[in-house]
Amino acid sequence: MEPLVLIVEDDKTIRHFIRVSLETQRYACLEAENGQLGLSLYTSRQPDVLILDLGLPDIDGIEVIHR
């Protein structure tokens, strides 16, 4: 089973680059463009790894970590 990575990044280009890079290394990826969606996906899918942008438009990345 492939490790599941959640990418929380508001910049679509950066998010896509990270996803493609990880998928070529056999990681399964989920994407979220904001903190709220990231929290929801984290809770529902329980990824193995979280890649988190600290400067998100809706919730600061540090707040996402605290929650």
N, C-alpha and C positions, 0 to 999 in steps of 0.2 A: 504494500500500500504506500502511495506517495505521501510525503509529509505535506500538510496543508498550511499555506501561508496566507495571512490576511494583510493586504496592503491598504493602508489608510493614507491617502494622498489626494489633495485637491487639484493638483496640476495633472491634467489628463495625459500629457506627453510623458511626464516622469513616471506616472503610474503604469502606463503602457510599457515603457522601457524596462521597469523593474519586473513586471509580469513576464514579458518575453524572455528576459534574461534568466529568470527562475524556471520557467517552463522548459527551457532547453536543458536544464540540469535536473529535470524530472521532478519538479515540485508542482503540486496542484495549488492554484491561486484563487483567492477571492479578492474583489476590489471594492473599496468604498471611497466615495469622493468627499465625505465629511465625517465628523466625529459621531454624530447620531447614528448614521448607518453603520459605521465601524463598530460601535457598541452593540448594536442589534445583531450584526453578523458574528461578532465575537461570542455573544451569549448563545445564539442559536446553533452555531457550527463548531465552536470550540477548536479553533485552529491550533496547530503546534507552534507556530511562530507568528509574531505580529511585527510588521514594519510600519512605523507610525510617524507621520509628519507632525512636528510640534506646533506648526503655525497653520492650523485649520481655520476655515472661515466661520464655523458655528461654535465650536468648543475648542479651547486650547488643548493641545496634545497632552500636556501634563494632567489636565483635568480628566481626560480619557483614561489615563493610567490610574488615577485615583479611584475612578469608578469601577 
